[in-house]
Amino acid sequence: MTLDTIATSPISPELLLREQTRHEVRQRLARGTLARLHGEWELTAEEYASLYAEEQHRIAVATTARAMRTDGAVFSHASAVVVHGLPLFRTRPRRVHVTMRAGAATRSHPLVFRHRDSLAEEDIVLVDGLLVTSLERTIIDAIRSLRLEAALVVADAGLRRVAWNEETQTYDEDAAERFRARLWQRVFRMPGARGIRQARWVLELADGRAESPGETVGRLYLLMLGFAQPRLQVSVPGPSRGSFRLDAGLEDVAYWWEFDGLVKYTDPAMTGGRTPAEVLKRQQWRQDWITATTGWPFTRCGWEHLDSLTAFAAKLKADGVPLPRAHVLPL
């Protein structure tokens, strides 16, 4: 990205309007002030379309819960993921998922998929008035059943949930490793279970320092291309005794890697009242400072570069990053 691009906003007016609508609706959902009409959420088609897939599915879960006439069903898998507030990377569940308690009927429905699996009482918790599988159980179900990118996103977010302190902006590695150990214990008790091989890969790779699904998937693709494990959330000295925190350092090629999501340009909590163009200009100044002081250039990726491993590799190559010759993970 060069200074020539700073004069214009990186986001189209249509996309910016949609992001603003999404932010407003999400705030109403979070505050619990979104009204219901005849038992359904009162949303226009435009408002509903502006929501993330997780939020749309969360509404489907709430609707299903109101219609259920049994307490034998516990929301699980992807449905439990959204109730716990974890992200689903490019996953749009077609049905609400529940796991049935022992003795409960298990016949599925066009709108509800009922899983037949053992479910201990300690694996059932109440979240926002809904019976769901516990965080540990939800992560295990997710990393076994979702595709690899989405599975790692859930695992990273789960580790971050238990180890990241928002107030102090610190990551408790001991807490993260204790939680990972409990997940490993569950995996060890499931030899030969469906999806267990992927679950092992995911638990090895998971890192709660990733701040977003984009950072998680980018890290996965870097590893799949053969790069060494990147250093995450690297602090670099800035001017006036300040510091900058970078998404990842690629030490084997001496490059900084960062993921640029729309939230950086649209979320009022992050923009500080600046326009997208102003955010981009400040980002360029920050990047120039870091490159001048460390000697490492930048490579940046956005959502469009995570469409596939090929698209991701092409972006790195376009930024001048030398690609490894060998892959370390199966493609």
C-alpha positions, 0 to 999 in steps of 0.5 A: 500500500502506497501513499497514492492510495491514501487519498481515497477510502479503502471501503466503498460507500455501499460497504461502509453503509452496510458496516454501519448498519451492522454495527447499529444492529449488533449494538441493539442485540448486545444491549437486549433492546432489539424488539420482537414482533410476534415472537420473531426479531423485528428486523428489516431484510436489510438489517438482517442481511447486514448481520454476520452469519454467527449473529443470524444463526444466534437468532435461529437458535433463540427462535428454536429454543422458544419453540422447543417443548423438551429440556432433553435437547442441549444446543451443541456444535456450531450452534453452541459456538455462536451462543458462547460468542465464538466466531464461525469462519465462513461457516453458515449452518443450515440447521440448528444443532442440538445434542440429546440427553440420554433417553431423549428422542433423537429424530432430526428435523429439517430445521434442527439436527439432533446429534446422538452422543454421550453428554455428561451433566458437567458438559451442560451449562446455561448461557443467556437462558439457553442450555448449551454444551460447555466451552470445553465440550463445544470446542472439541465438537467444533474442531472435530466437525468443522473444516480446518480453517473454521476449526482453528478459528474456534480453538484460537478464540476459545484459548483467548477467552480463557487467557486474554485480559482485556483490561491489562492487555495481557495473555496468560500463557499458563492459563492457556496451557492448562485449558489446552491440557484439559482439551487434550485429555478429552481428545485422548479419551476419544481414540478413533472418533470421527474427526479426531485426527484433525482435532489433534492438528488443531490443538497443536496449532491453536494460539489464543494470541490471535485477535481475529479469525483473519489472523488465525487463518493467515497464520494457518496458511503461512504454516501450510506454505512452509513458513516457520511458526511466526512470532505473534503480537510482537511489540516494536518501540515507537516514537516518544517512548511508545510502542507498536504491536504487530500481528506477526513477525516472519523471522525466517524471511524478515517480514512483518505480516498483518491482517487488515479487516474492515473493523479497523476502518469502521468500528467507532471503538477503533477508529477514534472518530477518524475516517477510513482514509485518515485511518489508512494514512496513520497506518502508512505512517506507522508502517514507514516508521517500523520499516525504517527502524527495524529494516523489515518490510510489510506484507498485508492481507485482507479478507479477499486474500483468504479466499484460498491458499493460492490467493494468499500465496499470490499476495505474499509473492506480490509483496516480495515475500520469498515463498518456501519450497516445501510445505509442512502441512498437508494441503 
